[in-house]
Amino acid sequence: MAKPKTLIGNISNSILFEVIKTCANLPDVRQEVFKNHDNNRWWPVTVKDWRLRMVIAGWSTRVSYNMISTYQKVVVTISKIGYPQLCKLSDAELSAIVGSLGLFNTRRQYLKSLEVFINELEEKAQTIFEVPNDELIELFAKKVKGASFKVAQCAVLYAKGYHCGIFPVDSGMKDMLGPCLGLNLPTGPIAHEIMRKQIEEILNAYPTMYYELSQETGYGKLLIPKGEAPIWWAHLVLIYFKRLYCNKKDYQRCPLRAKPKIGYFIGTMCNRLTPYSGGYKYVILEGIDKVGKTTVGKELEKMGYSIVHSPYKSDTEDIEQYYQTLIKTASLPVVFDRIFISEVAYGKVLRGHSRLSDHGFRNLMKLLSEKNCVILHLSEKQEVIMKRLLMDEDKSLRPYLGDLMLEYTKCMKIATEYIPVYEVRPTSVPKNQILSYIQQIVCQ
């Protein structure tokens, strides 16, 4: 299955960048990040044994922020005992140490299962540093009882070190922040893993950009590795934003919603009564005839979008005003099956000129940039489209196919300066997976 271009995952780099920038500049978030970046209060660097770190990370779940002092006492105690001796303690002895955190049976079961997991690794003469992050997290979640993907993420990150490239996702981040940013996540534990991978992919694609952001927003004194994606820093920025803002359930005071560039995109998942996910409310389907726009449009219609068809109108005098009105009066969420991009591409190739000037084209793109809009550029290989055209009685497009494809490429290059653009090839996706594929791109 082909990956869409320009965007990575469900969140565009531009949106994630603005979100992290906004959160990183909040004084209360900055204060918490400084307290926890170089020596995390939950997972301290003073613990050297990676096995004990896995224990501590697992036991940090279901511990409220108000219990941090109680939790830290437990960490100090078991650090003195050490991992080998900790595994030999009786239930009574273990309860005396960890009982204050609650859920004793769950924590005891986790420790016993973790011991088996670690023993299996050691029997294979493997170290955790030899196993790739994704593989180790999946194995951990599968083998260790009481460990879901979110526990596995935390355990592997703490064991390997803060800067190993893992972005842990907790339940609040998955349930509130993710959907607010337009992530269309499935139900169940796997959602933690999907969100983690998508954010990591963006951060790893633009390491310099995010490192420079960390410096520009006042975090230069922290031990952030230069030349690498600051994934640990980005995690702390978002996790403390979630704790300090999302958890208060007051969407009207959300700093993200107040930002002009991203406010229209952010949902209201912290609203107790009517949670509302973020995402794209304007979807534009563009591409040459016979490329599959109708098929994709039907799938989007199943998701609740209204469909607006924009056929060629030869009698329209002010073409720029026509499209401005079409965009401004649309009933949301909406899918435009063609829009002014086709006017430019087809006009230049078939009629020798476009009724829409370059200036007018950019004006309309600027208008779309003020909406939460995404373009799905549907394309196929030239031979695939030509084969379909040969089956059509209308022969008019056949001689112009190559020029049309080139003109669409030029239009999309300009479009990416204003809004996110995906390239989608319907034939690369099995028919029974088209809806889920589109849902990965477009979130109501």
N, C-alpha and C positions, 0 to 999 in steps of 0.2 A: 504494500500500500504506500503510495507516494506521500511524502510530507509536504504540506503547504509551504510556499516560500514566503519570505519577509517576516512573517510572524512565527514565533516558536511557542508551541502549546496553545492555550486559550488566551493568554495575556500577551499583549504586544509589549515589546521592550520599552516603548515610549510610555506606556501606562505604568508598568512596573517601576520604571525609573522615577516618574513623578510621584508615585505613591511612597517609595522609599525615601526620596528627597524630602517630601512633606513630613513624613514621620520622623526622620532623622533630625529635623530642625526643631522639633518640639522639645522644650527644656526638660520636661518630666521624663520623656523617653530617653533623652541624652543622659540624664542622671542615672537611670537604671542601666543603660548600656555600659557606662563607665564603671559601674559597680560590678558588672558581670562578664565583661569581655576578656580581660587578661587572666582573671582568676574567678571563675564562675562560682557563685555562692551555693549552687545546687550540685555542681560537679567540679570540686576544687582540684587544682593542679598538684596539690600536696600529696594526693593519692597517686602512687606511681604504678602499682600493679594493675595491668589492663583487665585482669579477671575480676578484681575487686571493683574496678570502675564499672564493669557491666552489672554487677550486683547493685551498686549505688544508683546507677541510672534507672534500673528497673524498679527499685524501691522509691524513686522520686515521684512516681505516678500516684495519682489520687492524694497528693499532699498539697493542701491549699497554701497560698502565698502567706497567709497568717501563721502557718505552722513552720516557717523557715527556721526558727531558732530550735524548735524541737527536732526537726529533721537534721540540722547541722550537728546536734549532739550525738545523734545516731551515727552519722558519718564519722565523727571523731572516734567514737567507741570501736566501730568495726575496723577502722584503719589501724588502730592499735592491736586489735586481735589478729588481723591478717586473713587473707583468703583461705589458706589451707585449714587453719584452726576454726574459722567460721563455719566451714562445711561439716565439721565434726561435732558441733554443739548439739545438745539435746533440744527438744522442742521447748522445754521449760527455760533453758538458758537463752535460747533464741528469742523467745517471747519477752523475756526480761529486757532485751536490748531493743527489739523492733516493735514491740507491742504498742508503744506510745503513738505510732503512726497509724494504727488501725489496720483492719483487713489482714490480720496475722496469717491466717491459713493461706490466703492468696500469695502473700510474700514468702512464706515458707515453701510453698509449692514452686514458686518461681526460682528460688535459690537451688532447690534440689534438681529441678529440670535443667537449670543453667549449668550445674556441675556436670551433669551427664553430657551436655552439649560441648563443654570445654574439654572434657576427657576424650570425646570422639575426635575433636580437632587435633589434640595432642597425640593421639594414637596414629593419626595420619601424618604426623610430623609437619602439620600445617600451622602457620601463625596467621593471626587475623590480618596482618599487614600484607600478606601474600594474596589474600582473597579480595577481589574487587568489591567496592562498596555495595553495589546493587545486588550482587550475588550473595554477599554475606548477610545483608539485611533480609533478603527473601528466605535464606536458610535459617536464620535466627528466628524469624516470625513463625516459620513452619515447625521448628524443632523444640523451641522453648515454650513450655506451658505457661500460660498467663501473659505471654508476650504477643502483642499485636504488631502491626507494622510500625505504629508510632513508638512503641517501646523498643522495637528493634532498631529504629533509626537513632534513638537516643543512646542506646547501649553501644552501638557500633561507633557512633561519633565520639562519645566520651572515651571509649577504649582506644581508638586510633588517635585522638587528639582533636582539639577544637578546629584546626585548619585542615582537616582531611577532606573537605569538600562536600559534607553532608548538611542539608538544610532540614532540620527536624520540623515536622508539622504536627501540632497537637490538635485535639478535637475542636477547640474553639476557633482556631485558625481555619480548620477545614470546614466547619459549619457556618461561620460568620464571615470571616475576612475573604476566604476564597470565592464564594458565590458573589460577594459584593464587588469583587474585581472582575467578575465575568466568567469565572471558572465553572463549567458545567460538570460537576463531580457526581459520580454514582454513589449510591448508598453503600454502607459497609466499610470495613477497615481498609480496603484497597484504595479508598479515596485519599488517605494520608500519603500513600506511596505515589499516586498519580500527581498530586499537587507538589510533592517534594521534587519529583523528577522534572516537572515543567519549570519550576522556578530555578532549579539548578542549571537547567539547559540554557535559560536566558542569561543568568549571571556568568556562566562559563563562556558564552558567546561574546560577551562584552566585558572582559575582566578589567581592562584599563579604565573604561568609562565608570565602572562602579567603584574602583579603587580611588579614582580622582574625586568621586562624589563623597566618599568617606572623609577625604582630606578637606574638601571644600565646606563640609557641614560641621567641621569642628572636632573631628575624631583623630586628628593627626598624632596625638600623644599615645594612642593605643597601639598595641603590638599587632598591627595588621600587616601580614606579609606583602611586600611590594611585588608587583608583577603577577599576582594571582587574583582570582576572583574572590572578593571578601565575603564569602558565603556565611561564615560564622557571624560576622558583623551584621549582615543583612537580616539574618535570622533573628538576632537579638533586637534589632530595630523594629521588626514587624511583630515579634512575640510580645514585646512590651507595649507597643501601640495597642495590640489586641487586649492586653490585660488592663491597660489604663483607660481605654476608650470603648472598645467594642463590648467589653464585659459590663459596662455601665448601662447598656441598653438605652442609650439616648442618641438616636441617629440624627436628631436636629442639631446636635453640637459636634457632629463628626467633622474633624478638620479636613478630611479628604473631600467631603461633599462641598466644602466651601471653596475648593480650588477650581478656578475657571477651566483649566485644561482637562481635568478629569472628573469634576463634580457630576457632570451629566452621565458618566459611565458607572458611577458607584451606586450600588443598591442600598437597601435598608434592612439587611439581615438581622440587625440587632433590635429591630422593632418587635416587641413582644406580641403584638396583636396581628400585624400584617407584614411579615417579613417579605422583602422584595429583592430578588437577585439582580445583580448588575449585568452588564453585557451590551450587546449591540441591538439597538432598536431600528436602525436603518441598515438594510442589507441590499447591496447592489449586485445583480447577476449580469456579467458582461462577457462577451465573446462572440465569435463568428457563428453564423447559422450552422446548425447540425452538430453543435458541440456538446449539447446535453443540458442546456439551461432549463428546459421544461421539466426534465426529470428532477433536477435539484430543487426547482421551485415548488414542485409538488411535495417534496420532503419537508421543505421549510413551512409549507402551508399546514402540514400535520403538527408542526410545533406552535401553531397559533398565529403565524404571520398572515397579513393580508397581502395580496398580490396586485401590483400595479404594472400594467403592460405599457411600454412606451414605444409604440410603432412610429415609423417615419411619418411626419406630418408636413406635406409639401406646402400647405396653405398657411403655415404659421409665420407671421412676419417677424416678431421679436422673439427669436428662439431662446435667448438667454432669459428673458422674463418668463417665458412659458415654463422652463425647467425650474426656475426659482419658485414659481407658484406651485408646481407639482410637488416639490420637495417640502415646502412649508405647510401645505394643506393635507399631507398624507396622514392617514389614520394609523397610529402606531400599535404594535410593531409592524413594519412594512418591508416587503421585498419589492424592489424595482427590477422587473424583467427588462433589461436594457435601460439606459438613460442617456445623457448627453455625450457620453464617451463613444457610443455607436454613431451618433451624429457626426462626430469628428472623423472617426476611422473610415466609415463608409463614404462620407462626403468627399474626403480627400482622394480616396481610391476610385470610387465609381463615378463621381461627378466632377472631379478635378479641383474641388474646393469645399471647404466646410462653411456652412452658414454661421457657425459659431467661431468667433475669433479666438486667437490664443489668449488674449486678455479675458474674454468672456469665459473661456474654459477654466482658467485659473480662478476667476471670481466664483464660479459654481463649485469648484473644488474647495475653495475657502469656506463657502457656505456649508458644505458637507463636513468640513473639519470642525465646525462648531456643533455638530451633532455627534451622537455616538454611533458612527457609521463604519461599515467595513465593506470592502469590495471583494467579491469572489470572482476572480478572472478564470473562467472555464476555458480550458484549452486541451487540445489533443495533438498528436503528431500530424504533420501535414498529410501523410498518406492515409491516415484514419479518416480525416475530414473529407479528403478527396473521394475516398471510397463511398462515403455516404452521399456526397454530391452527385456522383455518377449514377446513383440509384434514384435520384430525384429528376422529375421531368423538367424542372427549371434549370437550364444550363448557364444562366447568366453569371453566376459567381465563379464558375470553374477557372476562367482565365485570370481572375484577380486574387485567388486564394493566397498566394505567397505575399503579395503586397498588403493584403488585409491583415495577415498575421504580423507583418513587420510594423504596420501602423498601430495595431493594438499594443504591441510591445512598447512603442514610443509613448502612447497615451498612459500606459500603466506606470511607466517610469516617472512621469510627471505626477501621477496620482499618489505614488508612494511618498512624495514630498509633503502630502497633506493628511492622508489617512492610511490606516493599515490595508494592505492588499495581500490576498492569498491567491496563489495559482492552484487550481483544482483540476485534476484530470479524472473525470468520472469513470473511464474504463479501467483505471488503476484500482478501483474499489469494487469488490463483489457487490452485486445488486442488493443482497440482503443486509449489507453493512453501510449503505449510503447514508441512511438516517443517522446512525451513531457517528459516522465520520463527520457529517455536517454539524452534529451537535458538539463535536469537539472544537469546532471553529466558532460557531455562532451560539451564544447563550442569551436567552431572553432576559 
